[in-house]
Amino acid sequence: MNENIIIRNEKLAQKVIKGLESRNMTGYYAASKEEALKLALDLIPEGSSVTMGGGMSVHEIGLVKALVEGNYRFIDRDKEEDKRAAMLAGYDADFFLASCNAVTEDGILINIDGNANRVSAIAQGPKKVLFIVGMNKICPDVDAAMKRARNVAAPVNAQRFGLNTPCSKTGSCMDCKSPDTICCQFLMTRYSRHEGRIHLILVNDDLGF
């Protein structure tokens, strides 16, 4: 990565971290995926129950693999026979892992969901929420963050899941009411009332969508 981009990302990350702190959330900066993985494992004590809400970034830094192979109780809804029971168990987990569709420079988190299990767990339930976020998801303000979530993240995810939505064909949001739409629930996290609950690791890399 170009040295000027690295310097820019470091400075921008510190701005985001300051914004998160003003909103009662905790931010960290990792210079690489490897550093992000170490930071995440330092935050999650061995023996913790951990679940997640479909974040590609969590996989990309190797965190899921480390948890599955380590001394943790990883609740994988996709491998459980009763997926609903697994999702409900996740609401009482020690840690919920996710990424964000977008984050503003002043620390507001934007997430869109289809089934709402991810956004509902971010809002309430698990004891702690840990986000893994690439610097590609940082946006200047809420308007830009919402546009990114709807016109970048949503179309790519619709294509990834093989959904029959207008955005999967056009590549941009059509504000649809398709039965396959994944833009059912919008969550803007602008403040955490519970100190120490929400943690976010910014990674000096392009992660997720």
N, C-alpha and C positions, 0 to 999 in steps of 0.2 A: 504494500500500500504506500502511496506517495506520502512523503514526510509532512508535506503541508496539510494533507487531508487528516493525518494522524493528529497534528497539532490542533486543527480546527475541531475535530471530534472531541478531543480532550477538553477544550474550552467550552464547547457546546454542552457536553455532558455535565460539567460543573454547574452550568446555568440551570439545566434540568434538575439536577440534584438539589440545588438551592430552592427551586420551585417546589419540589416534592416535600422538602423539609418544612416549608411554609404551610403545607397542607397536611401535616402530621403523618407523613409517609417517609420512608427511608430509602435513599438511593445510593448506588455504588457504581463505580466505573471499572470495567475490566478491559485491559488492552488487547485481549485475545480470547478465543473460545476456551482455551485451556485455563486461563486465569478466571474466567467466568465460572467454569465448572468447579474449580477449587473454592471460590467464594461461596457458591451455592451449597456445596457440601459442608463448608464451615458453618453455614447458617442452619443446616438441618441436622439435629443431633441423631446419632445412631439409635435405632429402635423406634423412631417416629413413624406414625402412619402418614402416608403421602398419597395423594391422588392428583389428577390433572384434568384439564379441559381442552384437550386437542391442540396444544401449541407446538407447531413445528420447531420453533426456536429451542424449546426445551430438549427436543431430540437432537438438534443440530450441534449443541455443545456437549453432548454425550451424557446428560444428566439422567435421563431415563435408564439408560444402560447401567450407569453406576449405581442407581438406587435398586434396580432389579437384582443386580449381582452383589449388592452390599447388605448390611445388617439393618434393613428397613422393611416396613410393611407397606409395600406398594400396591395400592388398589387399582387394578387395571380393568375398567369397565368393559373393554373390548374382549377380555379373556374370561370374564365371568359369565356363567350360564344365565344368571339373573341380573341383567344389566341395570334394571331399575333399582334393585337392592344395592348394587355396587355404587350407583350414583347417590343414593340416599345415604349410604355409609360415608361417602365422601364429604358430606356436609358436616360430619363430626371429626374429620381428619385433622391431624396436627398441622399439616401443610397442604395447600392447594397450589399447584403449579400452573402457570399460564404464560402467554405472551399478551401483547396488546396489539390491536389493529392500528393504533396511533397514539402518540404521546405529544402533548404540546410542550413548547420550550419552557413554559412556566409550571409544568408538572401536572396537567390534567390528563387523565387516562380515558381513552375512548375505545369502547368495545361493542361489537355487533354480534348477535347470536341468533341461531335458528331455533334450537330446542330450549334455550335459556338456562341449561344446566351450568354453563360456564359463567355467564354474567350473574346468575343468582348466587353462585358460590363466591364470586368476587365480592358481591355486596354484603353477604351475610352467611355465616355458617362455620366454615373451617377456621381453626384458631389463628392461622397465619396464611397469608397469600404471598407467593414469591413469583414475580414476573421476570422473565428473561427477554430482553428487548434489544434488537439490533439498532444501530444508529440510523439506519435507513427509515425507521418509523417515527423519527422526530419531525414535528411540524411546527410552523411558526405560531399558530393559534388554533382555537377550537374549530373554526370554519374550515381551515385547511386540513385539520385532523379528521373531521367528519367526511370531507371529500375523499381523503385517502382511504378511509375505512370502506366507503361505499364504492369507490371507483378503482381501487387497487386490490385491497384484501378480499372483498366480497366476490368480484368476478373470478379471481384466481381460485378461491376456495370452491366456488360453484363448479368451475371446470374440473378441479381436482376430484370432486365427489361425483362427477358425471351428472349434475343436476340440469334439469330442463328449465332454465331461467333465461330471460332476455340478455342479462349481463354475461352469461356463459357464451353467448353467441356474438355479442357486440363488443365485449370487453369493458363496458362502462355501465354504470347504474341507470336503469330505466324507471326507477321508483315503482317496481312491479308489485302485483299482488298474486304472483304465480303460486300455485300449491307447493312448489319446490323452493320458494324464496328462503334465503337464510338471513334476511334482514328483518327479523321478526321483533327482536328486542334490542334497544339501544341503551347502553349504560355509559353515563359520564360520571367518572369518579373525580370529584373536585376537592374532596376533603375526607380524611378518615377520622371518625370520632374516636376510634380505638387505637391509642398510641402503641406502636410496635407491631401492629398487625400486618400492614402492607409494606413489602420490601420489593425493590426493583433494581435489577442489575442491568446496566447499560453496557452493551458489548461493542467494542470497536470493530464491527463487521456488519455485513448485510445478512440478516437472518429472517427467516419466514417470509411472509407475503405482505 
